[in-house]
């Protein structure tokens, strides 16, 4: 089996961990804030005592002041469910070696899976292009890591990208609030994609978009006479790159800016992954930023 769990990426990511920033709804007591009230972790509020309540949770000091029986309520912590959505369209095939977008995305998927399950949370995987290619249900079992690794190894990109309908589909199907990670080059119409992200946020999910881009797509470093072949459409263009570089760079900047600004307006994390940079660096930067925001919040 191909090794997608790169030790350097895993070790640096584990050092920071992946905690939910927003309220999530899990299935057991765990490490993340839950909307349910219990008698553990962090004080939230008082409520009136009712017969049957455990008298150990009565606020006796409060009773001394008001002569009213009240119960101290605390915020329980829970596990979360993370939904990883992996783009398997043909445009993800661009690049060679470690900078190949699909391989880069597979390593990220594997490391996130390992990190989340290792901290006893749950992961589901949805592989998509124009529709769902494969969907693996959420699990926190260690064997689920191997299942996802086998899925990644056998995955061959095909078809075009069509993200928006699948985001709406997920938002309608998954009612329990959790984390959603979209891993894609996002070569789709931006506004419908943002509308799908809004739907997920409306349902209370915490959303991160990992925007996978190859250095060639960002810098357009081509010279001479080049034939460009479309990866998702049967298009060929023979031209001198210097003649179209300025218009190409303007178009890419507009596309990236619209996507990033739209994510920020909808309170989704936007993380650009330049496959020319080591994934360990980019992932630890993202996790460190999440941790800072969580501590401040």
C-alpha positions in Angstrom: 0.0 0.0 0.0 1.2 3.5 -0.8 2.3 5.5 2.2 0.1 8.5 2.5 0.7 8.9 6.2 4.0 10.9 5.9 5.6 10.7 9.4 6.8 14.4 9.3 3.3 15.7 8.5 1.7 13.4 11.1 4.1 14.2 13.9 3.8 18.0 13.4 0.1 17.9 13.1 -0.3 15.7 16.2 1.6 18.2 18.3 -1.1 20.8 17.7 -4.2 18.6 17.5 -7.5 19.5 15.8 -10.2 20.8 18.2 -13.6 22.0 17.2 -14.0 25.8 17.6 -17.7 25.9 17.3 -20.4 23.9 19.2 -20.6 20.3 17.8 -23.0 17.5 18.5 -21.3 14.2 19.2 -22.3 10.8 20.3 -20.3 10.5 23.5 -18.4 12.6 26.1 -15.2 13.8 24.5 -13.0 16.9 24.0 -15.2 19.5 22.2 -18.0 21.9 23.2 -21.4 20.4 23.0 -24.8 22.2 23.0 -26.1 19.8 25.6 -26.0 20.7 29.3 -24.6 18.4 31.9 -22.6 18.4 35.2 -19.0 18.5 34.0 -16.3 20.7 32.6 -17.3 24.4 32.3 -20.0 26.3 34.3 -22.7 27.8 32.1 -25.7 28.9 34.2 -28.1 28.2 37.0 -31.6 26.7 36.8 -34.3 26.0 39.3 -34.1 22.8 41.3 -36.8 20.3 40.5 -37.6 17.1 42.5 -35.4 14.3 41.4 -32.3 16.4 40.7 -29.1 15.3 42.4 -28.7 17.4 45.5 -24.9 17.3 45.1 -25.4 19.9 42.3 -27.4 22.4 44.4 -25.7 25.8 44.7 -25.7 26.1 48.5 -24.0 29.4 48.5 -26.7 30.7 46.2 -29.3 29.3 48.5 -27.7 31.2 51.4 -28.2 34.4 49.5 -31.6 33.9 48.0 -33.2 31.0 49.9 -34.0 29.4 46.5 -32.7 26.0 45.4 -30.8 26.2 42.1 -28.8 23.7 40.2 -25.4 24.6 38.6 -25.3 23.6 35.0 -22.1 22.9 33.1 -21.3 22.6 29.5 -20.5 19.0 28.5 -17.8 18.2 26.0 -18.3 15.8 23.2 -16.7 14.1 20.3 -17.1 15.6 16.8 -17.8 14.1 13.4 -15.6 15.4 10.6 -16.8 15.1 7.0 -13.9 15.1 4.5 -14.9 15.9 0.9 -12.2 15.0 -1.6 -12.2 16.3 -5.2 -11.4 13.5 -7.7 -12.0 15.4 -10.9 -9.4 15.3 -13.7 -8.0 18.7 -13.0 -6.6 17.3 -9.8 -4.2 15.2 -11.9 -2.0 18.2 -12.7 1.6 18.2 -11.5 4.4 15.8 -11.0 5.6 13.8 -8.0 4.9 15.3 -4.6 3.5 18.5 -6.2 0.7 16.6 -8.0 -2.5 18.0 -6.7 -4.2 14.7 -6.3 -1.4 13.1 -4.4 -1.0 16.2 -2.2 -4.8 16.1 -1.5 -4.6 12.3 -0.7 -1.8 12.9 1.9 -3.8 15.7 3.5 -6.9 13.4 3.6 -4.9 10.6 5.2 -3.3 12.8 7.8 -6.5 14.5 8.8 -8.2 11.1 9.1 -5.4 9.7 11.3 -5.3 12.9 13.4 -9.0 12.9 14.0 -9.4 9.2 14.8 -6.3 9.2 17.0 -8.0 11.7 19.2 -11.1 9.5 19.3 -13.3 11.5 17.0 -15.2 10.3 13.9 -14.5 10.7 10.2 -16.5 10.2 7.1 -15.1 10.5 3.6 -16.9 11.7 0.5 -15.1 11.4 -2.8 -16.6 13.4 -5.7 -16.3 14.8 -9.2 -19.7 15.7 -10.9 -21.4 13.5 -8.3 -20.5 11.3 -5.4 -17.9 8.7 -6.4 -17.6 7.0 -3.0 -19.0 7.7 0.4 -17.6 6.1 3.6 -19.8 6.5 6.7 -18.3 8.1 9.8 -16.4 5.9 12.3 -13.8 6.4 15.0 -12.4 2.9 14.8 -8.7 2.6 14.1 -9.5 0.1 11.3 -11.4 3.0 9.5 -8.0 4.6 8.8 -7.0 1.5 6.7 -10.3 1.6 4.9 -9.8 5.2 3.9 -6.2 4.5 2.9 -7.3 1.7 0.6 -9.9 4.0 -0.9 -7.3 6.7 -1.6 -4.9 4.2 -3.1 -7.4 3.0 -5.7 -8.8 6.4 -6.5 -8.3 7.6 -10.2 -9.6 11.0 -11.1 -12.2 11.4 -13.8 -14.9 13.8 -15.0 -15.4 17.5 -14.2 -15.8 19.2 -10.8 -19.3 20.0 -9.6 -19.2 20.9 -5.9 -22.2 23.0 -5.1 -25.0 20.4 -5.5 -23.0 18.0 -3.3 -22.5 20.6 -0.5 -26.3 21.1 -0.5 -26.8 17.4 -0.5 -24.5 17.0 2.6 -26.2 19.9 4.4 -29.6 18.3 3.9 -28.5 14.8 5.0 -26.3 15.6 8.0 -28.2 17.3 10.7 -25.7 16.7 13.5 -23.4 19.7 13.7 -19.8 18.9 13.0 -16.7 19.8 10.9 -16.6 19.8 7.1 -13.3 19.8 5.2 -13.5 20.5 1.4 -10.3 19.5 -0.4 -10.4 20.7 -4.0 -8.8 22.9 -6.6 -12.3 24.5 -6.7 -12.4 24.8 -10.5 -16.1 25.4 -10.5 -18.4 28.5 -10.6 -17.6 30.4 -7.5 -21.0 31.8 -6.6 -22.9 28.4 -6.5 -19.9 26.9 -4.5 -20.2 29.7 -2.0 -24.0 29.1 -1.8 -23.3 25.5 -0.9 -20.9 26.6 1.8 -23.5 29.0 3.2 -26.0 26.1 3.4 -23.5 24.1 5.5 -22.8 27.1 7.8 -26.5 27.7 8.2 -26.8 24.1 9.5 -24.2 24.9 12.1 -21.2 23.1 10.6 -17.7 24.4 10.9 -16.3 24.5 7.4 -12.8 24.6 6.0 -11.9 24.9 2.3 -8.5 23.6 1.4 -7.9 25.2 -1.9 -5.3 23.0 -3.7 -3.2 24.9 -6.4 -0.1 23.9 -8.3 2.7 26.6 -8.5 2.2 26.6 -12.3 -1.4 27.6 -11.9 -0.4 30.4 -9.5 2.7 31.8 -11.3 2.3 30.7 -15.0 6.0 30.2 -15.5 5.8 29.1 -19.1 7.9 30.3 -22.0 8.3 29.6 -25.7 5.6 28.0 -27.9 3.4 25.9 -25.6 0.4 23.7 -26.3 -2.1 23.7 -23.4 -4.5 20.7 -23.2 -7.7 21.0 -21.2 -7.9 18.3 -18.4 -11.6 18.4 -18.0 -12.7 19.6 -21.4 -11.3 18.6 -24.9 -9.7 22.0 -25.5 -6.2 22.6 -27.0 -4.5 26.0 -27.2 -1.2 26.5 -29.0 0.2 29.9 -28.0 3.1 31.9 -26.6 2.5 32.1 -22.9 4.0 35.7 -22.7 1.1 36.9 -24.8 -1.6 35.7 -22.4 0.3 35.8 -19.0 -1.1 39.2 -17.8 -4.7 38.3 -18.6 -4.3 34.8 -17.1 -2.8 36.2 -13.9 -5.7 38.7 -13.6 -8.2 35.9 -14.0 -6.6 33.7 -11.4 -6.3 36.5 -8.9 -10.0 37.4 -9.4 -11.0 33.7 -9.0 -8.9 33.2 -5.8 -9.9 36.6 -4.3 -13.6 35.9 -4.9 -13.3 32.4 -3.3 -11.3 33.6 -0.3 -13.5 36.7 0.3 -16.7 34.6 0.0 -15.4 32.0 2.5 -14.5 34.8 4.9 -17.9 36.4 4.6 -19.6 33.1 5.3 -17.2 32.4 8.3 -15.5 29.5 6.6 -11.8 28.9 6.9 -10.0 29.4 3.6 -6.6 27.7 3.3 -4.6 27.9 0.1 -2.4 24.9 -0.4 0.4 25.6 -2.9 1.6 22.1 -3.7 5.1 23.5 -4.2 5.3 24.0 -0.4 5.7 21.1 2.1 2.4 20.0 3.3 3.8 19.8 6.9 4.4 23.5 6.9 1.0 24.5 5.5 -1.0 22.1 7.7 0.8 23.1 11.0 0.3 26.8 10.1 -3.4 26.1 9.7 -3.7 24.1 13.0 -1.7 26.7 14.9 -4.0 29.4 13.7 -7.1 27.4 14.7 -5.6 26.8 18.1 -4.9 30.5 18.6 -8.4 31.5 17.6 -9.9 28.8 19.9 -7.9 29.9 22.9 -8.8 33.6 22.3 -12.5 32.6 21.8 
